[in-house]
Amino acid sequence: MSDTRERIAGSFAAQGLMETLGAELAWVADGEVHIALPFSRHLSQQHGFVHAGAITSVVDSACGYAAMTKAPLDHEVVTAEFKINFLRPAIGERFLAIGKVQNAGKSLTVCTGEVRAFAGSDPAYKVIALMQATIVNVAPGQPHSNRHAT
């Protein structure tokens, strides 16, 4: 396992929200991170779809961790802003949030995110959400709490 993957896996494991959602770190590469989310009735909204808050949380984390693959090793990351578009209801048995770095600067990284919905074992999917996010590199000693990193 690479140092970057270990670093991200450790940070991901420390996120209580990802554990609560049942999300799993699925793949880490330079500039790209995938997070899997199984359907759960506990994450649904009143119409039975996965709630927008759960979908937003996993794609925000995927973008943040994608940015972390480009950040200096001693830095954490936090989200400065994002925009999300929901293209269709979050209907599926499993979901995959993909975060990709589009541009990594010294202090800010711009990422795009996509959430895919899958049914059964069929490899076909539908894109249900798109995100654009700005992630901030946080240097050691800057006022923040690592427990709140994206």
C-alpha positions, 0 to 999 in steps of 0.5 A: 500500500502506498504512503498516500493511500495509507494516509488517506485510509487512516484519515477516512477511518477517522471520519465518523460520518463515513462510518455512520453512512456505511461508506467505504474507501474503494480506490485511491490514485494520484488525483482520484479517489472513489468512495462506495456507498451501499443503499440503506433505508436509513439514508433515505428521504421521504420518497425512498431515494438516498437523501441528498445529504448522504450523496453530497457527503460522500462526493465531498469526501471523494473530492477532498481526498482526491485533493489530498493526494496532491497536497504536501505530505504534512498537510490536511485538507478542508472544503472551502466551497462546492456546488452540486447538481442532482441529475436524477433521484438517487435510486440504486443498490449501490453508489460510487462517488468519484473525486478528481483533481482538475487543478492543484495549486499551492493552497487551493485545489479544484476538483470535480465529483460524480456519483454513479448509481448501480442496480444489481450486478449490472456494470451499467450505471446512471450518473445521479450527481455532479459536483465542483469543489474547492479544497484548501490545503491546511499546513501544520500549525494552522488553526484547525482541527484534524478531526474536521478535515474533509 
